Amino acid sequence: MTAADSRSDADAAGLRGTLLGAGVAERAVAWSAVGFLISLYLTPVVADTRPDLLAPLGLVTALLPTLGAVALAARGRGLLPAVVLPFGPLAGYFLRTLDPALLSVPYVEALGAALAGAAALGLAAYVAGRSAAILEQAG
């Protein structure tokens, strides 16, 4: 094995660690699925009983998993779990709140909106979490 091969393997392991984290990608997918089911079934209940709370429910649906993603990133757990965590709850919320009569392909557009939101929130959470970890080590 040459030094270049060793360096290439180390780079691949570093990239894999940055993207996937240390064994939490599976847990992030599981919690994302739980969030999806909760928001999928809670959103119509809130819409029927208290329609004025539908927008705050969307905010909580986006904010809670994002805070979890910040905590994961602060511990060096990876970018992919930070994006996956908010995707499920956002997908469940958007599937129930986007009006299918207005959209030509409602499920694709709802999932696309959820993916875009999760990518933005997850990336911001990852940057915030890693920044907090770096500042903690420096201080």
Buried (B, 14 or more C-beta within 10 A) or exposed (E): EEEEEEEEEEEEEEEEEBEBBEEBBEBBBEBBBEBBEBBBEBBEEBBEEEEEEBEEBBEBBBEBBBBBBBBBBBBBBBBBBBBBBBBBBBBBBBBBBBEEEEEEEBEEBBBEBBBEBBBBBBBBBBBBBBEBBEEEEEE
